[in-house]
Amino acid sequence: MKSIPEVKKDTMPERPFLPALSIDEELTPAERQFQRSLVRIIILVTLAVTPLIGIGYLWAYFFVAPVWTTLGLGLALFGFMPVSFYAFAHYRRGNLTRAVRAIMTWMLIVSGLITVLLLPSLMLIGIMVAIMLSLMALFLEPRRVALRWIVLSGAVYIAAMLLRGFVKAPPIQLGMVEVAFLYMAPLCLFLTIAILGNSTIEFLRGTLRESEIVRTQAVESYRQAQQATMVANEANRLKSEFLSMMSHELRTPLNAIIGFTGIMLGGMGGKLDSDAAHMVNRINSNSLHLLDLINNVLDLAKVEAHQFKPIYESFSPQELVTKQSQQMFSLAKNKDLEFEVEVDPHLPDKVIGDKDIIQRIMINLLSNAFKFTETGSVRIKAGLSEDPNKWLISVSDTGIGIPPHAREYIFDPFRQADSSSSRKYGGTGLGLAIVKEMLQEVNGYIHVDSVLGKGSTFTVELPVSPVGEAEKQAVA
Amino acid sequence: MIDKNSVETWQVLVVDDEPDSLEIVSRILSYHGARVETVAEGMAALEALDRLTPTLIIMDLSMPDMDGWEVLYHLRNNPRLRSVPMVALTAHAMKGDRERALDAGFYHYLTKPLNPLSFFDDLLAALANGSHASTEGRTEIEPGNGAQTGRHQTL
């Protein structure tokens, strides 16, 4: 078989010359879609055009010139209808190869017929059909088959030319060279167009393939991310369940210890001599401390596990701060400290936030202030911030203060500024850790100012209205 | 009249599945002069209530078989027992629990651990204040809806 110059170098010998629209198994779904549309167009156009041309020829026969060649052609074209339905049926069944080959076979026959029977001036039609056939072969069939089609169409062409003499068709006033040229010239023209078209389609095909890969990867990544989120949420949920269960289990025996020692200390359990009373007091006191630790540790764990979802509502900051401070007056009285509560009248009437979280923050800061102050005063102030979207709560004391290096770790769990201070001042070292975690949940900030020996000020900055959250969750 | 002076006449029914908790409450009340009957579960509480009309009921809300809400429901539907004050006792302290209990008809709401030194005075004060929840016009409670989830926060 003579080798026609390869249009495209390819490792797969079975691929068509112009593979862009090839009917091969390698197509991606998107390409296949494209190809099917193209084949569909070819089939439908053929289905539509053929009867029209057939009618045209028949009309020409009956009304223009009753030449038998015209009649023959008209009937042949009409006769194609079954072929096109055959092709269509195969197309519907997904058998594109058969469908296209049926059409190409018909084109071969028709080109031969036209070349044989028609007037020389109309011979070009035959040539066009043969060329179209060759192009289709180049696009749609694997190489060896394409070559066969092209050779076949050339052979039919030559045979048809020779046959003209036998059928007594009007002779052609052209030499063989001209006739050959008539065939080759349009073929080359259309071939050029086809190659250009092919390159474009190849490019598009490549792009399509790439975007499909990207799409598949994106879908996969999304699926994995969803799965990871599910796993993480489940882990958090289990942790939270474990925490609640543990919390109950730990508190129950502790409540019993606190209860019984309390009864004994209250004189309700019979007489206690002073020695025994002292020891029972130690038990009771330590148990209360342990309970405090448990409560705080579990709260901290809960906040860290993001199980402390903020519930936003609208409330008056003045009211909240004043009320909470009032409840802590006794702490000040016990230590003979001054306690000032200052609320800026310019504070908005209503802000949006999680009341319980803010309350807890205040309690923790005030407890610390009272705990670490021996003489002097504690002051809580609620006011505006420089940022109009934020408001402040600051707790200042004239207590022992915090050394500069300690500021980094006082917010760590179980840390106090001085490692011996827990013995002296009590406390769990968790108050600030809880404050810090809770502030993270509500997008707040905390700032520390302190002079060792003089006192400290903790300033908490809170959003006036958390963006978006308020709409989602505002409880009137 | 439930006040300090009538303690000797009190007949208190205490319901709790934890024996230690039962004993603690019982001891405190007995010390002050009240008569105390203790039961460890809801069914037993209902049986006891068939036999007697207590002055006061102290009930743990988180018992396994029948919870305090169910007993409250039975109570409220019994004309003889309707006016007996019932105090809720619970180890959990979830946000909104207190309000829900009071709304449902509990007289008072206490959390464990009790402070033995102030428990009795606390109780007297709450009972003297009068009913926190009248039996008319309040949310009808149904058995089993007591343990609904509120916010899971412990303060």
Interface residues (C-beta under 8 A of the other chain):
Chain A: S240 S244 S247 H248 R251 T252 P253 L254 N255 A256 I258 G259 F260 G262 I263 L265 G266 M268 G269 L291 N295 L298 D299 K302 Q307 F308 K309 I311 D356 Q359 R360
Chain B: E18 D20 S21 I24 R27 I28 Y31 A91 H92 K95 K112 P113 L114 N115 P116 L117 R151 H152 Q153 T154 L155
